[in-house]
Amino acid sequence: MGLFLIATTVYVLTVEETASFWDPGEFIAVAHKLQVPHPPGAPFFLLVYRMFSFLAFGNELSVAYWMNIASALFSGFTILFLFWSITLLAAK
C-alpha cells in the first residue's frame, strides 16, 4: 500500500492543471458534457471521469485539473497492481 501512496503522491504533485495537447483535452471536454468522442468511445472512462468532474463544484476552470487528478489516482493503482502481479509471479 505504501507503493501506491508514493506513486500517487508523485503523480498528484506533477499533475497538469489544464488540458494537454491532443486526446486528453478532447476526452476532458467530452467526459464533462457526457458526449460521444471519436470511436471506439470509451463509455466507462467517460462515466468515471464525469464523476470526478463533479469535484470542481461548478468551476469550469478546474474540471481539467480534477480529471487529471483521476488519472493520477488510477495510475497509482496501476503501479500497485503491477507490483502485486510481479510479486505473485516471482513467488512462483
DRENDOPA-627927 format. One record per atom (N, C-alpha, C, O): atom name; x, y, z; residue in three letters. Coordinates in Angstrom, 1 decimal, padded with zeros to 4 digits. Atoms other than C-alpha are relative to their C-alpha. Layout:
REM DRENDOPA-627927
CA:X:Y:Z:ala
...
This chain:
REM DRENDOPA-627927
N:000.8:-001.2:000.0:met
CA:000.0:000.0:000.0:met
C:000.9:001.3:000.0:met
O:000.5:002.3:-000.5:met
N:-000.9:-001.2:000.0:gly
CA:002.9:002.3:000.6:gly
C:000.5:000.4:-001.4:gly
O:000.7:001.5:-001.7:gly
N:-000.4:-000.2:001.4:leu
CA:004.0:001.9:-003.0:leu
C:-001.1:000.8:-000.7:leu
O:-000.8:001.7:-001.5:leu
N:001.1:-000.7:000.6:phe
CA:000.5:003.1:-004.1:phe
C:000.0:001.5:000.5:phe
O:-000.1:002.4:-000.3:phe
N:000.0:-001.4:-000.5:leu
CA:000.8:006.2:-001.8:leu
C:001.1:000.8:-000.6:leu
O:001.0:002.0:-000.9:leu
N:-001.2:-000.7:000.6:ile
CA:004.3:007.1:-003.1:ile
C:-000.3:000.3:-001.4:ile
O:-000.1:001.4:-001.9:ile
N:000.3:-000.3:001.4:ala
CA:003.3:006.7:-006.7:ala
C:-001.1:001.0:-000.2:ala
O:-000.9:001.9:-001.1:ala
N:001.1:-001.0:000.1:thr
CA:000.1:008.6:-006.3:thr
C:000.4:001.4:000.4:thr
O:000.0:002.4:-000.3:thr
N:-000.5:-001.3:-000.4:thr
CA:001.8:011.4:-004.5:thr
C:000.9:000.6:-001.1:thr
O:000.7:001.8:-001.3:thr
N:-000.9:-000.6:001.0:val
CA:004.4:011.8:-007.2:val
C:-000.9:000.4:-001.2:val
O:-000.7:001.5:-001.8:val
N:000.8:-000.4:001.1:tyr
CA:001.7:011.8:-009.9:tyr
C:-000.9:001.2:000.3:tyr
O:-001.0:002.1:-000.5:tyr
N:000.8:-001.2:-000.4:val
CA:-000.5:014.3:-008.0:val
C:000.8:001.3:000.0:val
O:000.4:002.3:-000.3:val
N:-000.8:-001.2:-000.1:leu
CA:002.4:016.6:-007.4:leu
C:000.4:000.5:-001.4:leu
O:000.8:001.7:-001.6:leu
N:-000.4:-000.4:001.4:thr
CA:003.2:016.7:-011.2:thr
C:-001.2:000.0:-000.9:thr
O:-001.0:000.1:-002.1:thr
N:001.2:000.0:000.8:val
CA:-000.4:016.8:-012.4:val
C:-000.1:001.4:-000.8:val
O:000.3:002.4:-000.2:val
N:000.2:-001.2:000.8:glu
CA:-001.2:019.3:-015.2:glu
C:-001.4:000.6:000.4:glu
O:-002.3:-000.1:000.6:glu
N:001.2:-000.7:-000.4:glu
CA:-003.8:021.9:-014.2:glu
C:-001.0:000.3:-001.1:glu
O:-002.2:000.7:-000.9:glu
N:000.8:-000.2:001.1:thr
CA:-005.2:022.3:-017.7:thr
C:000.0:-001.2:-000.9:thr
O:000.6:-002.2:-000.6:thr
N:000.0:001.1:000.9:ala
CA:-005.9:020.2:-020.7:ala
C:001.3:-000.1:-000.8:ala
O:001.8:001.0:-001.2:ala
N:-001.2:000.2:000.8:ser
CA:-002.9:018.7:-022.6:ser
C:-000.4:000.1:-001.5:ser
O:-001.6:000.2:-001.8:ser
N:000.2:000.0:001.4:phe
CA:-002.5:018.7:-026.3:phe
C:-000.5:-001.3:-000.5:phe
O:000.0:-002.4:000.0:phe
N:000.6:001.1:000.8:trp
CA:-004.4:016.2:-028.5:trp
C:-001.1:-000.7:000.8:trp
O:-002.1:000.0:001.1:trp
N:001.1:000.7:-000.5:asp
CA:-006.6:013.5:-027.0:asp
C:-000.4:000.3:001.5:asp
O:-001.6:000.3:001.7:asp
N:000.5:-000.3:-001.4:pro
CA:-006.6:014.4:-023.2:pro
C:-001.0:001.2:000.0:pro
O:-002.0:001.1:000.8:pro
N:000.9:-001.1:000.1:gly
CA:-008.3:017.7:-024.0:gly
C:-001.3:-000.3:-000.5:gly
O:-002.4:000.1:000.0:gly
N:001.3:000.4:000.5:glu
CA:-010.9:016.1:-026.1:glu
C:-000.8:-000.9:001.0:glu
O:-002.0:-000.7:001.1:glu
N:000.7:000.9:-001.0:phe
CA:-011.7:013.4:-023.5:phe
C:-000.5:000.8:001.2:phe
O:-001.5:000.5:001.8:phe
N:000.5:-000.8:-001.1:ile
CA:-011.9:016.0:-020.8:ile
C:-001.3:000.8:-000.3:ile
O:-002.2:000.8:000.5:ile
N:001.2:-000.7:000.4:ala
CA:-014.4:018.1:-022.7:ala
C:-001.2:-001.0:-000.2:ala
O:-002.3:-000.7:000.2:ala
N:001.1:001.0:000.3:val
CA:-016.4:015.0:-023.8:val
C:-000.5:-000.6:001.3:val
O:-001.7:-000.8:001.5:val
N:000.5:000.6:-001.3:ala
CA:-016.5:013.5:-020.3:ala
C:-000.8:001.0:000.8:ala
O:-001.7:000.6:001.5:ala
N:000.7:-001.0:-000.8:his
CA:-017.5:016.7:-018.7:his
C:-001.5:000.2:-000.5:his
O:-002.4:000.4:000.3:his
N:001.3:-000.2:000.5:lys
CA:-020.5:017.1:-021.0:lys
C:-000.8:-001.3:-000.3:lys
O:-001.9:-001.3:-000.8:lys
N:000.5:001.3:000.3:leu
CA:-021.1:013.3:-021.4:leu
C:-000.5:-000.1:-001.5:leu
O:-001.6:-000.5:-001.8:leu
N:000.2:000.1:001.4:gln
CA:-020.9:013.5:-025.2:gln
C:000.7:-001.2:-000.6:gln
O:001.2:-002.0:000.2:gln
N:-000.6:001.2:000.6:val
CA:-019.6:010.9:-027.7:val
C:001.3:000.4:-000.7:val
O:001.3:001.3:-001.5:val
N:-001.3:-000.3:000.6:pro
CA:-015.9:011.0:-028.5:pro
C:000.2:-000.8:-001.3:pro
O:-000.7:-001.5:-001.7:pro
N:-000.3:000.8:001.2:his
CA:-014.2:009.5:-031.6:his
C:-000.1:-001.5:000.4:his
O:000.2:-001.8:001.5:his
N:000.0:001.5:-000.3:pro
CA:-014.6:005.7:-031.9:pro
C:001.3:-000.5:000.5:pro
O:002.3:000.0:000.1:pro
N:001.1:000.9:-000.5:pro
CA:-014.5:003.4:-030.0:pro
C:-000.8:000.6:001.1:pro
O:-001.7:000.0:001.5:pro
N:000.9:-000.6:-001.0:gly
CA:-015.9:005.8:-027.4:gly
C:000.5:000.0:001.4:gly
O:000.5:001.1:002.0:gly
N:-000.4:000.2:-001.4:ala
CA:-014.7:004.5:-024.0:ala
C:-001.1:000.5:000.9:ala
O:-000.8:001.4:001.7:ala
N:001.1:-000.4:-000.9:pro
CA:-018.0:004.8:-022.2:pro
C:000.3:-000.1:001.5:pro
O:-000.1:000.8:002.3:pro
N:-000.3:000.1:-001.5:phe
CA:-016.7:003.6:-018.8:phe
C:000.9:001.1:000.4:phe
O:000.7:001.7:001.5:phe
N:-000.9:-001.2:-000.2:phe
CA:-013.9:006.2:-019.0:phe
C:-000.8:001.2:000.2:phe
O:-000.6:002.0:001.1:phe
N:000.7:-001.2:000.0:leu
CA:-016.4:008.9:-019.7:leu
C:-000.9:000.1:001.3:leu
O:-001.0:001.2:001.9:leu
N:000.9:000.0:-001.2:leu
CA:-018.8:007.9:-016.8:leu
C:000.9:000.2:001.3:leu
O:000.5:001.0:002.1:leu
N:-000.8:-000.1:-001.2:val
CA:-016.0:007.6:-014.2:val
C:000.6:001.4:000.0:val
O:000.6:002.0:001.1:val
N:-000.6:-001.4:000.0:tyr
CA:-014.3:010.9:-015.3:tyr
C:-001.1:001.1:000.2:tyr
O:-000.8:002.1:000.7:tyr
N:001.1:-000.9:-000.3:arg
CA:-017.7:012.6:-015.2:arg
C:-000.2:000.2:001.5:arg
O:-000.5:001.3:001.9:arg
N:000.2:-000.1:-001.5:met
CA:-018.0:011.8:-011.5:met
C:001.2:000.8:000.6:met
O:000.9:001.6:001.5:met
N:-001.1:-000.9:-000.5:phe
CA:-014.5:013.4:-011.0:phe
C:-000.2:001.4:-000.3:phe
O:000.3:002.3:000.4:phe
N:000.3:-001.4:000.4:ser
CA:-015.7:016.5:-012.8:ser
C:-000.9:000.7:001.0:ser
O:-000.9:001.9:001.0:ser
N:000.9:-000.6:-001.0:phe
CA:-018.3:017.0:-010.1:phe
C:000.8:000.6:001.2:phe
O:000.3:001.5:001.9:phe
N:-000.8:-000.6:-001.1:leu
CA:-015.4:017.7:-007.7:leu
C:000.4:001.4:-000.2:leu
O:000.9:002.1:000.6:leu
N:-000.3:-001.4:000.3:ala
CA:-014.9:021.0:-009.5:ala
C:-001.1:000.9:000.6:ala
O:-000.9:002.2:000.6:ala
N:001.1:-000.8:-000.6:phe
CA:-018.2:022.2:-007.9:phe
C:-000.4:001.1:-000.8:phe
O:-000.6:002.3:-000.3:phe
N:000.5:-001.0:001.0:gly
CA:-019.3:024.1:-011.0:gly
C:001.1:000.9:-000.5:gly
O:000.8:001.7:-001.4:gly
N:-001.1:-000.8:000.5:asn
CA:-015.9:025.8:-011.5:asn
C:000.5:-000.6:-001.3:asn
O:001.2:-001.6:-001.3:asn
N:-000.4:000.6:001.2:glu
CA:-015.4:025.2:-015.2:glu
C:001.6:000.0:-000.2:glu
O:002.1:-000.8:-001.0:glu
N:-001.4:-000.1:000.2:leu
CA:-011.7:026.2:-015.0:leu
C:000.8:-001.2:000.8:leu
O:001.9:-001.4:000.4:leu
N:-000.7:001.1:-000.8:ser
CA:-010.9:023.3:-012.5:ser
C:-000.4:-001.4:-000.4:ser
O:000.0:-002.3:000.2:ser
N:000.5:001.3:000.4:val
CA:-012.7:020.5:-014.3:val
C:001.2:-000.8:-000.6:val
O:001.4:-002.0:-000.2:val
N:-001.1:000.8:000.5:ala
CA:-009.5:019.5:-016.2:ala
C:000.9:-000.4:001.1:ala
O:001.5:-001.5:001.0:ala
N:-000.9:000.3:-001.1:tyr
CA:-007.5:019.6:-013.0:tyr
C:-000.5:-001.3:000.7:tyr
O:000.3:-002.2:001.0:tyr
N:000.6:001.2:-000.7:trp
CA:-009.9:017.1:-011.3:trp
C:000.1:-001.2:-000.8:trp
O:000.2:-002.3:-000.3:trp
N:-000.1:001.2:000.9:met
CA:-009.9:014.8:-014.3:met
C:001.4:-000.5:-000.1:met
O:001.7:-001.7:-000.2:met
N:-001.4:000.4:000.0:asn
CA:-006.1:014.8:-014.3:asn
C:000.3:-000.6:001.3:asn
O:001.2:-001.5:001.4:asn
N:-000.2:000.7:-001.3:ile
CA:-006.2:014.0:-010.6:ile
C:-000.5:-001.4:000.0:ile
O:000.1:-002.3:000.5:ile
N:000.5:001.4:000.2:ala
CA:-008.3:011.0:-011.5:ala
C:001.0:-000.9:-000.7:ala
O:001.2:-002.0:-000.4:ala
N:-001.0:000.8:000.7:ser
CA:-005.7:009.9:-014.0:ser
C:001.2:-000.3:000.9:ser
O:001.8:-001.4:000.8:ser
N:-001.1:000.3:-000.9:ala
CA:-003.0:010.3:-011.3:ala
C:-000.4:-001.1:001.0:ala
O:000.4:-002.0:001.3:ala
N:000.5:001.0:-000.9:leu
CA:-005.1:008.2:-008.9:leu
C:000.0:-001.4:-000.6:leu
O:000.5:-002.4:-000.1:leu
N:000.1:001.3:000.6:phe
CA:-005.7:005.4:-011.4:phe
C:001.4:-000.4:-000.5:phe
O:001.7:-001.6:-000.5:phe
N:-001.4:000.4:000.3:ser
CA:-002.0:005.5:-012.4:ser
C:000.7:-000.6:001.2:ser
O:001.4:-001.5:001.1:ser
N:-000.5:000.6:-001.2:gly
CA:-001.1:004.9:-008.8:gly
C:-000.5:-001.4:000.3:gly
O:000.2:-002.3:000.7:gly
N:000.6:001.4:-000.2:phe
CA:-003.5:001.9:-008.7:phe
C:000.7:-000.9:-001.0:phe
O:000.9:-002.1:-000.7:phe
N:-000.7:000.9:001.0:thr
CA:-001.8:000.6:-011.9:thr
C:001.4:-000.4:000.5:thr
O:001.7:-001.6:000.3:thr
N:-001.3:000.3:-000.6:ile
CA:001.6:000.8:-010.2:ile
C:-000.2:-001.1:001.1:ile
O:000.6:-002.0:001.2:ile
N:000.3:001.0:-001.1:leu
CA:000.1:-001.1:-007.2:leu
C:-000.3:-001.4:-000.6:leu
O:000.3:-002.4:-000.1:leu
N:000.3:001.2:000.5:phe
CA:-001.4:-003.8:-009.3:phe
C:001.1:-000.7:-000.8:phe
O:001.3:-001.9:-000.8:phe
N:-001.2:000.5:000.7:leu
CA:001.8:-004.2:-011.4:leu
C:000.9:-000.6:001.1:leu
O:001.5:-001.6:000.8:leu
N:-000.8:000.5:-001.1:phe
CA:003.7:-004.6:-008.1:phe
C:-000.5:-001.3:000.5:phe
O:000.2:-002.3:000.7:phe
N:000.6:001.3:-000.5:trp
CA:001.3:-007.3:-006.9:trp
C:000.2:-001.1:-001.0:trp
O:000.5:-002.2:-000.6:trp
N:-000.2:001.0:001.0:ser
CA:001.5:-009.1:-010.2:ser
C:001.4:-000.5:-000.1:ser
O:001.6:-001.7:-000.2:ser
N:-001.4:000.4:000.1:ile
CA:005.2:-009.1:-010.3:ile
C:000.4:-000.8:001.3:ile
O:001.1:-001.8:001.2:ile
N:-000.2:000.8:-001.2:thr
CA:005.3:-010.3:-006.7:thr
C:-000.5:-001.4:000.0:thr
O:000.1:-002.3:000.4:thr
N:000.6:001.4:000.1:leu
CA:002.9:-013.2:-007.4:leu
C:000.8:-000.8:-001.0:leu
O:001.0:-002.0:-000.8:leu
N:-000.8:000.8:001.0:leu
CA:004.9:-014.2:-010.5:leu
C:001.4:-000.4:000.5:leu
O:001.8:-001.5:000.2:leu
N:-001.3:000.3:-000.5:ala
CA:008.2:-014.0:-008.7:ala
C:-000.1:-001.1:001.1:ala
O:000.9:-001.8:001.3:ala
N:000.2:001.1:-001.1:ala
CA:006.8:-016.2:-005.8:ala
C:-000.1:-001.4:-000.6:ala
O:000.3:-002.4:000.0:ala
N:000.2:001.3:000.6:lys
CA:006.0:-018.9:-008.3:lys
C:001.4:-000.4:-000.6:lys
O:001.5:-001.5:-001.2:lys
